Amino acid sequence: MFTPISLNGRVTADIELQTSQNGTQYVQFHVAVNKGFGEHQHPNFYQCILFGKAAERIMHAGVKKGSGLFVTGDLDLVEYTRKADGTKGMIPKITVYDWNYLPSGKAKDDSSQEDAAAQDNTGFEELPCGENGLPYD
């Protein structure tokens, strides 16, 4: 059954193109999504995977740690066993069908956003990560 999901978040680490045993190229990464407000705010992490041409596209676009993405795909909850103590856990996993950069809301320099968009052809800027290396502190 298809469980559609769309979310806005930040990539938590640089990504790399991988090849499966049957020769299919894929990219796997995590996206952090802020949830809650104020002192109750915390990130939720989603594992994302793209195959074939979609994987090549995201690599060619230069998506890396801290990149803000809008992701659309199919959500699954996957059970895993923790190596440390053998207990079971669940992780949300998204098979990504489409993605786009999120706008940063500010220009790369003191010029207007329109000038910045004309300069780099995208209008988007990489956003910084927090001190702990995650997109959200």
N, C-alpha and C positions, 0 to 999 in steps of 0.2 A: 504494500500500500504506500502511496506517495504522501509524505508529510511535508508540505511546502514550508519554507522558512526564509525570511529576509531579515538581515540585521546590519547595523553599522558598528564597526569596531576597528581595532588596531592590531596589526600583525605583531606578534610577540618576539619573533626572531627572524633573521635572514633566511630566505628560502633557497632551496637548490633542487634542480631537476634530477629525478631519479628514474631508473629503468627497472621494471618488474622482471621476474624470471621468464615471462613469456614475451618480453621485448616491448611492452607498453610503457611509454613515458608518463610520469606522473609527478605532481608536486603535493606535498603534505605540509601543513603549517597550522598554527593556532591563532585564533583571533580573540582578543579580550574585549568584552562589551561591559560598559559600566551599568550597574543596576542600583537602584535606590537613590537616596538623597542625603546630603549632609553627613553626619557621623555614621549613618547606616549605609553609605555608599560602598560598594565593593564590585570587583570585576567577576564576570562569569567567563569561562574559557570554552571555546568551541574548536574542535579539531576539524580542519577543512581539507578536502582532497579534490584535486582536479586531474583529469586524464587527457592524454592526447594533445590535440591542438589547443585546448583551453590551458593546459599546463605550459605549453610553449609560449602562448600569448602572455601569461602572467610573468614568465621569466623575461621575455623580451621587453615588457613594460617597466622592468626594474623595480618591482614591488620588493620591499625589504622591511626589516624591523622598524616599527613605528609608522608604517604606511597606513593611512586611514582608508578603509574599504567598505563599500556597500556590497554585501554578498547575498545571493539568492541561490537556493538549492533544496535538496531533499534531506530532512533531518532523521537521523537514527540515534537511538540510545544503545551504546555498545557496552557490554559487560567486560570487565577485565579483572585480573587478579594482581593485587599488589605484591611485589617481590619481597618487600620488607617483612610483612607479617602474614601473607597468604589470604588476607581478607579480600572480599569482592567489592568492586566499585562500578559506577556507571560513568561514561563520558559521552557527551553529545557530539556526534560526528555528522558533518555536513558534506554531502557530495555536491560540489559547487557546479551550478549550471551557467551562472553569469556573475560578473563582478564589475565594479567600477571604482575609481578613486573617489574619495570624499573631498570636497573643497575645504580648504583650510580657513577661509573667511578673512585672510589677510594677504596682502601683496608681498612679494619677495623683497622689495625695497620700498622707498618712500613714495613711489609712483602709485597711481590708482590700480585697482585690480584689473581693469580692462587693459592697461598698459602691460601688466605682468602676463596676462593671458596671451597677448599678442607676441610677447618676447619668447615665451617657452612653448607656445602652441597647445598647452594643456590648461592653464589657469589654475593649476593645483601646486601645492607646496608640501614637502615632507614635513611632518610635525614631530617635535622632539619627544623623547621618552623620559620617564622619571628617573630619579637617581638610582633606583634599584634595577634599572634595565628593562622594566616592564612599562608598557604604554600608560598605565595608570598607577599612581602611587597609592 
